[in-house]
């Protein structure tokens, strides 16, 4: 959805809209969009700057990174953005700390769909977990630890840590 900046009312534009995104649009390609993404957005033009305030909400489905169980992940995220015209961006090879947070629009239009997708992607977890205390799968029997079906008494250490174990023991 393209917003024509020259047609924005002086008092601003308030929008409530649903956006359809495919799972492939998200940064985590294993995420599944369960419903349309709902966005409440207020856009106003002040001078040449565009202020975009809004909220994105949706239900997603992920697979837990520890126990491989699918789970629902509700998203409700607020955002406040400022866009400057691309013409104000001086061509340079590097960005200063102040410039890195600036966003630009071009062609007197703002792509609201791209803004909503970007904000949605920023809310996705780096490592999706069904619960913060998820213990995952038993490395010995392969059962889910949280179900209690795992009765393994011997907890074998991860072999990747064996070198460190000997190093610590040798220093004593």
N, C-alpha and C positions, 0 to 999 in steps of 0.2 A: 504494500500500500504506500504509494508515494504522496507525500504532503507537499503541496505547492506553497512555498514560503510567501510569495507575493499575495496569496489569497487568504492568509491567516487573519482572522479578525483581531482588532486591537486588544480586545479583552482576553484573547487566547482561544484555544480550541480544546474542548474536552471530548475524549473518545473512549468508548467502551466497546471492545471488539475481540472476537475469537479468531485465532490464527491456527491453521493446520500446518503442522510440521511433520515430516517423516523422521523416523529414527536415524536415518543417515545424515540428517541435518545437524544432529547433535554431536558434540565432541566425543562422547562415549557412545560408540556404535552399538554397544550391547544394551543401551537403554531403550525402553519401549514407551512411546507416548500413549497414555491410556485415554486421553480426552483432549479436545482442542485447548490450546494455550489461551487463557483469558488475560487480556491486558486492559488496564484502566490507565489512561494517559492524559496529561494536560500539557499542551504545547503552547508556548508564547514566544513572540519575537520582540526583543528589546534591542533596538539599534540593528546591528547585523548579527547579533548573537541569538541563537535559538535555545531556549530553556525547555527541557523535557523532564517532567516529573511523572513518575508512574509506579505501577505495581504489576507484577506478572504472577499468575497462579496457574498451576497444572498438577496433575497426578502422573507420575512416571513409574515404571517398573524397572528394577535392576536385579542382577544376580549378585548375591553376597560374595565378596572376594575371599572370604574365609571358609564358609560352609556350602557355597554354591546353591543356596536356596533363593528362589525368587521372592522379592518383597516390594511393596509399594513405597514410593518416596514422594510425599507431598511437597510442592514448591510454593512458597509465598514470599516473594522478594520485592523490595522497594528499591527504586533508583532515582537519582537526580543527576541529569547530564546537561552539559553546555556544549553546543556546537558553534564553531566559528566558520565563516566562509573560507573555502579553500584558497581563495586569492590572498588571504592574509598570511598564509603559511609560506614563509621564506624558504626557498630551496636551499637545503644544507645537507651535508653528509651525515651529520650527527645530531642527536636530540639532547637538549639540556633536561635537567630534572623537572623544570617547570613545563616544558613543551611535551613531555611524555604523557601527561594526563589530558592534553587537549585533543578534541575530536573535531573533524571538519566535515562540512557538507559541500557538495558541488552542484552546479547547474540549477541553483535556486529551488532544489527539491531535497526532501529528507525521506529516506526509505524507512518507514516505521516498522515494516516486517523485519528488516535487518537489525534494527535497534532491539526489538523484542527477542529475536533469536540470540543476539549477543548477550543480552541480560540473562536469558534462560541458561545459556551455556556457562556463564560465570557462576551460576548457583550449583552446578553439578559437583558431586563429591569426587575427589581424586581417587579414592578407594572406597567404593560403595560397600557398606556393612549393614546387615539386617538389624544389628544392635551393637552398641559400642563395646559391650562385653562378650561378643560372639567368640566362642572358643574354637570354632571351625570343625574340621574333620580330624579324627584320631589318625596319627601317622602310622600306627601299628595295624589296626583292624579296619580302618576306613569308615567307621560309623560316625554319625554326628555326635559330638561330645555332649551337647546340651540335652539330648534325648535320654541320656542315662543308660542306653543300651551297651555302651562301651564299658567293658569290665577289665580292660587291660591293666595289669598291675605293674608291668615293666614299661616305663616310659623311656624309650630310647632317645638319646639326645640327637639333635640334628647333626649329621656327619660334617656339615660345613663348618661347625664350630670346633671340631676336634683339634685342629692345630693350635687354637688359642688355649685350649684346656691344658695341653702339654706345656705351653709356654709359661702359663701361670704356675703350674706345678713345679717346673724346673727352677723358678725364681725363689721358691721358699727355702 
